[in-house]
Amino acid sequence: MPEFKNTFSLLHDDAITDRYKDSGLINHLRLISGVVFPENCDDVANTLHYCIKNNMHCYPISSGRNWGYGGASPVLNDALIVDFKKMNNIRHFDDVNGVVDIEPGVTQGQLAHYLKDASWMVDCTGAGPDTSIVGNVLERGFGHGSNGNRSQHFTIKEAVLADGQVISLDDHKDYVGRAGLSAGLQEIFTQNNLAIITCIRFELSKRQEESARCLIRLTNANNLPLYIDKMAELKAEGTIDTLPHLGNSFRMFGVSQQFDFTQWDNKKGVTEQQIKNSLAQNNIAPWSSAFIVSGSKLVTKARIKRIKQQLKGIAIVNSISLKSLIKINDFIEKIYPLLKNIKIYNRLKKTINQLTQAMIMFEGNPDGLALKGCYWRHASKQPSANEDPVIAGCGFYWIAPALPMKGEVVNNCIELTKSLYEQYGFEFAVTLTSVTSHMCQAIVSLYFNKEDEKETLRAKELIGLLRDTYQKEGWICYRRSIDEMPFGESEIECDAIAIRKKIKASLDPNNIIAPGRYE
Ligand SMILES: Cc1cc2nc3c(=O)[nH]c(=O)nc-3n(C[C@H](O)[C@H](O)[C@H](O)COP(=O)(O)OP(=O)(O)OC[C@H]3O[C@@H](n4cnc5c(N)ncnc54)[C@H](O)[C@@H]3O)c2cc1C
């Protein structure tokens, strides 16, 4: 057995390991036995051998920014963290076929910078430039564009099994996608603990001739079911091939404002009625969405026409090319010195600025703007787009029930969730993403003030209740938080759990890699 030495060292220093203790979830701190920063596969194999020898377990993270689901924290106490921040090479870029081979430490920002002059780009998530691609793919995360359902767009180029064996599930000399004997094996390594992944092949998105933005506003909340049904049709017929995110008013409001502790009662929660004026001033509709429509000029134009036609009477649909939006934004910036004292101008400037920033993200430029929303109930800090929200002390959770793209079911879920939020005195914020024409992904956000013990307890109760409710209704969550793991008796996917256990036992009999994760 190789010795655990030379290439890297095991660090126990509290100042270094502190970062991995706090999952950001309520009452969920983990003891960490140490951390290693591998630089290559040998380092990873050595770590695993060391764990076997010392009867320890480890927990790999890519950038460890799994915010809202557990951050950098492991499921169980006493894990040795395998932090891939030093293993961040872009090993290969096929600029004809549009794929990259990347190591776990590669961040969205790094890849975007690497591709800045290429005809391919990365389909970004809203989690900002410092988050990884590999960790996100392994969590089955999603972005916004046509390749946004990321776990469908990768293969495992290199992984290390628990016994130190290095494997590849993509031996194609030239890229062809998922084919051959390994085709169906890729995804069993997502949301799992079967191996440590050290390189993936990742499909990029082509930069298009035309890139327009569709801005959708449902002025009446009652139109939600109809909107979902129409969106299912638009996706099924191929008019929309991206992943439109529809946000409710609190989700949009939270990015630009914070809870006003001087005016609103944190035990009761602020109602939409109470902030009616602010919502109107900020031009926020009950539900709104901004998504990308792209292709050749002709295709884009035809798509927008069809979307407008289909959503007539349900939503206000506006469209604008990104080029025009940037021009307007530049103009507004230019005249700022002349109009800076006019209130309405300042509001317009802020809205256009934010919209432009968000829209540029769809062009392969990750942006941390959405991170500001995590500060909604932070009582002592101003929102920041650059800081780690867990370290900043923001209290927030994501809960992610996957729903059918059926208006009635989506509406039932929304109404049920809303009533629970009202009961517990929190503002209900949610996005609904049309991932496919069949599946709608809800990301329900709960923001609370971590500095307030009672409020935190209330939030914890509500989280438990939401999780139970979704299970009872059969709305399986697409992604889970580590404070739910290992899963309890009440899980409904019993057969899947049993099969996963068998696979785990054969690949990792000593239970070394991330025990408890998704099991
Ligand atoms: C405001 C905000 C917006 C967000 N928007 C999005 C969004 O649009 N889409 C989205 O998907 N998420 C989003 N998130 C959630 C989350 O922050 C991202 O998914 C983020 O990319 C996950 O963190 P990471 O990339 O650092 O992965 P990591 O935390 O490094 O990895 C996630 C998990 O995968 C496993 N893992 C990681 N690396 C390896 C490896 N090499 N081998 C084996 N297992 C491994 C580990 O169990 C780890 O806990 C958002 C979060 C916030 C706060």
Ligand as a Chemical Component Dictionary entry (heavy atoms), coordinates in Angstrom:
data_LIG
# 
_chem_comp.id                   LIG 
_chem_comp.type                 NON-POLYMER 
_chem_comp.pdbx_formal_charge   0 
_chem_comp.three_letter_code    LIG 
# 
loop_
_chem_comp_atom.comp_id 
_chem_comp_atom.atom_id 
_chem_comp_atom.alt_atom_id 
_chem_comp_atom.type_symbol 
_chem_comp_atom.charge 
_chem_comp_atom.model_Cartn_x 
_chem_comp_atom.model_Cartn_y 
_chem_comp_atom.model_Cartn_z 
_chem_comp_atom.pdbx_ordinal 
LIG C1  C1  C 0 -28.330 32.341 -4.901  1  
LIG C2  C2  C 0 -28.025 30.940 -5.321  2  
LIG C3  C3  C 0 -28.322 30.544 -6.608  3  
LIG C4  C4  C 0 -28.091 29.231 -7.014  4  
LIG N1  N1  N 0 -28.401 28.894 -8.295  5  
LIG C5  C5  C 0 -28.241 27.617 -8.693  6  
LIG C6  C6  C 0 -28.609 27.241 -10.026 7  
LIG O1  O1  O 0 -29.015 28.069 -10.850 8  
LIG N2  N2  N 0 -28.468 25.945 -10.360 9  
LIG C7  C7  C 0 -27.968 25.008 -9.494  10 
LIG O2  O2  O 0 -27.857 23.847 -9.857  11 
LIG N3  N3  N 0 -27.612 25.352 -8.246  12 
LIG C8  C8  C 0 -27.730 26.617 -7.809  13 
LIG N4  N4  N 0 -27.372 26.964 -6.527  14 
LIG C9  C9  C 0 -26.951 25.907 -5.576  15 
LIG C10 C10 C 0 -25.417 25.648 -5.475  16 
LIG O3  O3  O 0 -24.774 26.760 -4.937  17 
LIG C11 C11 C 0 -24.789 25.237 -6.813  18 
LIG O4  O4  O 0 -25.431 24.084 -7.299  19 
LIG C12 C12 C 0 -23.282 24.949 -6.736  20 
LIG O5  O5  O 0 -22.771 24.799 -8.041  21 
LIG C13 C13 C 0 -22.927 23.692 -5.935  22 
LIG O6  O6  O 0 -21.670 23.883 -5.334  23 
LIG P1  P1  P 0 -20.292 23.407 -5.967  24 
LIG O7  O7  O 0 -20.326 23.618 -7.435  25 
LIG O8  O8  O 0 -19.228 24.053 -5.191  26 
LIG O9  O9  O 0 -20.322 21.838 -5.714  27 
LIG P2  P2  P 0 -19.672 21.082 -4.449  28 
LIG O10 O10 O 0 -20.217 21.649 -3.205  29 
LIG O11 O11 O 0 -18.201 21.037 -4.573  30 
LIG O12 O12 O 0 -20.222 19.615 -4.739  31 
LIG C14 C14 C 0 -21.539 19.255 -4.460  32 
LIG C15 C15 C 0 -21.515 17.832 -3.884  33 
LIG O13 O13 O 0 -21.109 16.928 -4.911  34 
LIG C16 C16 C 0 -20.203 15.930 -4.393  35 
LIG N5  N5  N 0 -18.923 16.072 -5.084  36 
LIG C17 C17 C 0 -18.331 17.227 -5.417  37 
LIG N6  N6  N 0 -17.188 17.006 -6.066  38 
LIG C18 C18 C 0 -17.037 15.678 -6.138  39 
LIG C19 C19 C 0 -16.054 14.838 -6.724  40 
LIG N7  N7  N 0 -15.010 15.339 -7.357  41 
LIG N8  N8  N 0 -16.217 13.491 -6.643  42 
LIG C20 C20 C 0 -17.288 12.971 -6.015  43 
LIG N9  N9  N 0 -18.258 13.724 -5.446  44 
LIG C21 C21 C 0 -18.137 15.062 -5.508  45 
LIG C22 C22 C 0 -20.075 16.217 -2.906  46 
LIG O14 O14 O 0 -20.931 15.388 -2.179  47 
LIG C23 C23 C 0 -20.500 17.655 -2.755  48 
LIG O15 O15 O 0 -21.106 17.925 -1.521  49 
LIG C24 C24 C 0 -27.555 28.284 -6.096  50 
LIG C25 C25 C 0 -27.221 28.693 -4.804  51 
LIG C26 C26 C 0 -27.451 30.010 -4.431  52 
LIG C27 C27 C 0 -27.100 30.443 -3.038  53 
# 
loop_
_chem_comp_bond.comp_id 
_chem_comp_bond.atom_id_1 
_chem_comp_bond.atom_id_2 
_chem_comp_bond.value_order 
_chem_comp_bond.pdbx_ordinal 
LIG C1  C2  SING 1  
LIG C2  C3  SING 2  
LIG C2  C26 DOUB 3  
LIG C3  C4  DOUB 4  
LIG C4  N1  SING 5  
LIG C4  C24 SING 6  
LIG N1  C5  DOUB 7  
LIG C5  C6  SING 8  
LIG C5  C8  SING 9  
LIG C6  O1  DOUB 10 
LIG C6  N2  SING 11 
LIG N2  C7  SING 12 
LIG C7  O2  DOUB 13 
LIG C7  N3  SING 14 
LIG N3  C8  DOUB 15 
LIG C8  N4  SING 16 
LIG N4  C9  SING 17 
LIG N4  C24 SING 18 
LIG C9  C10 SING 19 
LIG C10 O3  SING 20 
LIG C10 C11 SING 21 
LIG C11 O4  SING 22 
LIG C11 C12 SING 23 
LIG C12 O5  SING 24 
LIG C12 C13 SING 25 
LIG C13 O6  SING 26 
LIG O6  P1  SING 27 
LIG P1  O7  DOUB 28 
LIG P1  O8  SING 29 
LIG P1  O9  SING 30 
LIG O9  P2  SING 31 
LIG P2  O10 DOUB 32 
LIG P2  O11 SING 33 
LIG P2  O12 SING 34 
LIG O12 C14 SING 35 
LIG C14 C15 SING 36 
LIG C15 O13 SING 37 
LIG C15 C23 SING 38 
LIG O13 C16 SING 39 
LIG C16 N5  SING 40 
LIG C16 C22 SING 41 
LIG N5  C17 SING 42 
LIG N5  C21 SING 43 
LIG C17 N6  DOUB 44 
LIG N6  C18 SING 45 
LIG C18 C19 SING 46 
LIG C18 C21 DOUB 47 
LIG C19 N7  SING 48 
LIG C19 N8  DOUB 49 
LIG N8  C20 SING 50 
LIG C20 N9  DOUB 51 
LIG N9  C21 SING 52 
LIG C22 O14 SING 53 
LIG C22 C23 SING 54 
LIG C23 O15 SING 55 
LIG C24 C25 DOUB 56 
LIG C25 C26 SING 57 
LIG C26 C27 SING 58 
# 
